[in-house]
Amino acid sequence: MHFDWHFTAIQILWTLTFAGQLVLLVVLLGRDRIRRFPWFTALVIATALQLLSGRELYGRLPQLTLAAILVGFSDVVAILGLLVIAELARKAFSGVSRPLFLVNLAGLLLVAAGIISMWGPWPSWKTLTAESQVATLRVLELIAQKTQLLVNLLNIELGLMVVLFGRNFKAPWKSHTQRIVIGFSTASLAGLAVQIIWQIAARTAAPHSQAELQRALDFRDRLFNGNRALDVAVLIWWIVCLWIDEPGSVAATHPSAPTPPPEVPAEAEALAEPTSDMPAAE
């Protein structure tokens, strides 16, 4: 029996990525993780909407309109990435004094800013200040690219900090915070490695025929498809880790233990107790 298989690697990876994001949202909702990681949940939702809009709106809208929507989504996702880093860093190092936290944050930002300033070509000032819709989109796209690069660098730095020092604070081994950070740092490290490899290959490649050009494009596709496959693996990692309760939590220690009742304020208890001049009801 012969199966007619029409799906490409990109279509399969797109489907797996979108399905993984939906399953992750179900886990966040069903296991009550949204209250602990609201910005992380918002980032998952925005990324899923970005993926879906790029798929469903391609070829159905004018090219400039579609580009504006996708660039807008990229800016939102990049900004949410910064908020997620702040959320995870605050949870992982909540016991650190504020001056020490700010000093370390400033150091991480200086290192990342230095790398960004030397990474890739920057457009000219004339291009940035040109008054046209295309120029505006280019500026917004530049903001999204550089902000996402900053997010990737901070993810890697935060991952190293959490792995080295997290156990001394609020991100011990197998905690949800540490596992989320490890997923982000792994994906960011792989994404930056893919960009560097492709930039080097594109600069050194000098195809002299259509066949050589096609081999270079095939290498690029395999490289980026491998990165997408790693993103799917990170989603699976988050789904499994966030489904399981943290070690030492009440749910993990006593799975069948009932939820403790909410604490009653002292004022309410005083009002509920009968007074000396008013007899209690029989």
Secondary structure, DSSP 8 states (H G I E B T S, - for coil): --------HHHHHHHHHHHHHHHHHHHHHHTT-TTT-HHHHHHHHHHHHHHHHHHHSTTTS-HHHHHHHHHHHHHHHHHHHHHHHHHHHHHHTTTS-HHHHHHHHHHHHHHHHHHHHHSS----HHHHT--SHHHHHHHHHHHHHHHHHHHHHHHHHHHHHHHHHGGGTT--TT-HHHHHHHHHHHHHHHHHHHHHHHHHHHHH----SHHHHHHHHHHHHHHHHHHHHHHHHHHHHHHHHHHS--TTSHHHH-TT---------HHHHHHHS--TTS----
